[in-house]
Amino acid sequence: MKLQKFGFNTIKILHFLRIAALFTGAAFLLFACENNIEQIKAFSSPENLPTVEATNYATMFTDSGEVRFSLKAPKLLRFEGEGKPYVEFPEGIELVKFDEHQNIISSITADYAKQFERDEKWEAKNNVVATNAQGDTLKTEHLIWEEKEERIHTEEFVRIIREDQIITGIGFQSDQSLQNWRIKNPKGTIYINVEPSATDSLPPTPENNVQQNVNRRELEFEN
């Protein structure tokens, strides 16, 4: 009888374990399915999908009927996420600013950019290059343009390349035309050797200015 009772209990235990295993497996599958469903919902949420998509995009921004900016981008994506619409340029951007006479006074190019419409703010990342009317060039990996405040700034490493010098530092701020700029934490200035040529003695006419050659020493900097 003891053996029979032990065997009966063993059968009941095995049966209980099988039922428990089935419930555990079902719960695991249900949890996994819920997770997958949540992931699918998150992925397919309208907030994660662009409402507008364009390729080879080009446009002009005007003020009082005059063109102030031109914008070109290989790809444009517009999102409406949580009432904060923004435009993304995942393949880069070229933004050019004009004066009242339609002369180019500054430009910005980058491999990636975002426009936050309500905040009137732009963010450029990766290989950012900005130039002004004098030919000064700013190079950095991150740059923010505040449209309302008409200024640009960054906290990253910057390099300013001018005709006769290269200035490096951490942090930068300027007006949006790159005319009045300041490096927050300068790291150094290197002056570039300019070798005079035979054309330097020619009268300062536009034709002679084009013919003048300026030989610069190539310099490399590390962040």
Rosetta blueprint (number, residue, H / E / L):
1 M L
2 K H
3 L H
4 Q H
5 K H
6 F H
7 G H
8 F H
9 N H
10 T H
11 I H
12 K H
13 I H
14 L H
15 H H
16 F H
17 L H
18 R H
19 I H
20 A H
21 A H
22 L H
23 F H
24 T H
25 G H
26 A H
27 A H
28 F H
29 L H
30 L H
31 F H
32 A H
33 C H
34 E H
35 N H
36 N H
37 I H
38 E H
39 Q H
40 I H
41 K H
42 A H
43 F H
44 S H
45 S L
46 P H
47 E H
48 N H
49 L L
50 P L
51 T L
52 V E
53 E E
54 A E
55 T E
56 N E
57 Y E
58 A E
59 T E
60 M E
61 F E
62 T E
63 D E
64 S L
65 G L
66 E E
67 V E
68 R E
69 F E
70 S E
71 L E
72 K E
73 A E
74 P E
75 K E
76 L E
77 L E
78 R E
79 F E
80 E L
81 G H
82 E H
83 G H
84 K L
85 P L
86 Y E
87 V E
88 E E
89 F E
90 P L
91 E L
92 G L
93 I E
94 E E
95 L E
96 V E
97 K E
98 F E
99 D L
100 E L
101 H L
102 Q L
103 N L
104 I E
105 I E
106 S E
107 S E
108 I E
109 T E
110 A E
111 D L
112 Y E
113 A E
114 K E
115 Q E
116 F E
117 E L
118 R L
119 D L
120 E L
121 K E
122 W E
123 E E
124 A E
125 K E
126 N E
127 N E
128 V E
129 V E
130 A E
131 T E
132 N E
133 A L
134 Q L
135 G L
136 D L
137 T E
138 L E
139 K E
140 T E
141 E E
142 H E
143 L E
144 I E
145 W E
146 E E
147 E L
148 K L
149 E L
150 E L
151 R E
152 I E
153 H E
154 T E
155 E E
156 E E
157 F E
158 V E
159 R E
160 I E
161 I E
162 R L
163 E L
164 D L
165 Q E
166 I E
167 I E
168 T E
169 G E
170 I E
171 G E
172 F E
173 Q E
174 S E
175 D E
176 Q L
177 S L
178 L L
179 Q L
180 N L
181 W E
182 R E
183 I E
184 K E
185 N E
186 P E
187 K E
188 G E
189 T E
190 I E
191 Y E
192 I L
193 N L
194 V L
195 E L
196 P L
197 S L
198 A H
199 T H
200 D H
201 S H
202 L L
203 P L
204 P L
205 T L
206 P H
207 E H
208 N H
209 N H
210 V H
211 Q H
212 Q L
213 N L
214 V L
215 N L
216 R L
217 R L
218 E L
219 L L
220 E L
221 F L
222 E L
223 N L
